[in-house]
Amino acid sequence: MMRGLISGTPASKLFRMLQQEHPSIDAKTLGFSLMAEFPRISPAAFISIMKWQNRSDESTFPDEQIDGLIAHYLKDAGYIS
């Protein structure tokens, strides 16, 4: 489900696509899925997804921020270079 992240798909785009395909997917499910597929990723990635999904408006946590954070955590865990 999350493999697109290692091929360069922005996290915000992938998360929205998954939620459109499966409306029952929430931030918690996205976080658990990410951690299941990438077990070495920092738990901070899960927290970032929760903050991004539960933001009051896009200016408080823009898509570019979640994209950058998830990419950073994947790189830090050795999944992308």
C-alpha positions in Angstrom: 0.0 0.0 0.0 2.8 2.4 0.9 5.4 1.2 -1.7 4.8 4.3 -3.9 6.6 6.4 -1.3 10.0 4.8 -2.1 9.5 5.4 -5.8 8.9 9.1 -5.2 5.2 9.5 -4.8 4.6 12.4 -2.4 3.1 11.2 0.9 0.1 13.6 0.7 -0.8 12.4 -2.7 -0.6 8.8 -1.8 -2.5 9.2 1.5 -5.3 11.1 -0.2 -5.5 8.5 -3.0 -5.8 5.7 -0.5 -8.5 7.5 1.4 -10.5 8.2 -1.7 -10.3 4.5 -2.7 -11.1 3.3 0.8 -13.1 6.0 2.7 -12.7 4.1 6.0 -9.0 4.7 6.1 -8.1 7.3 8.7 -4.8 8.8 9.9 -4.3 6.0 12.4 -4.7 3.3 9.7 -2.3 5.2 7.4 0.3 5.4 10.2 0.0 1.7 11.2 0.2 0.7 7.5 3.3 2.9 7.0 5.0 1.4 10.1 4.0 -2.2 9.1 5.5 -1.8 5.6 8.6 0.1 6.8 9.3 -1.3 10.3 12.6 0.7 10.7 10.8 4.0 10.2 10.7 6.4 13.2 7.5 6.5 15.2 7.6 10.2 14.6 6.3 9.5 11.1 3.1 8.1 12.6 2.7 11.3 14.7 3.3 13.4 11.7 0.5 11.7 9.8 -1.8 12.2 12.7 -1.0 16.0 12.9 -1.3 16.4 9.1 -4.7 14.6 9.0 -6.1 16.5 12.0 -4.9 20.0 11.1 -7.4 22.8 11.3 -6.5 24.1 7.9 -3.8 23.5 5.3 -1.7 26.5 6.4 -1.0 24.9 9.8 0.5 21.7 8.2 0.9 22.0 4.5 1.2 19.0 2.2 4.8 19.9 1.4 5.6 19.5 5.1 4.2 15.9 5.4 5.8 15.0 2.1 9.2 16.2 3.3 8.9 14.6 6.8 7.9 11.2 5.4 10.7 11.3 2.9 13.1 12.3 5.6 12.0 9.4 7.9 12.2 6.9 5.0 15.7 8.1 4.2 16.8 8.1 7.8 15.6 4.5 8.1 17.5 3.5 4.9 14.5 2.8 2.7 15.4 5.6 0.2 18.7 7.3 -0.7 
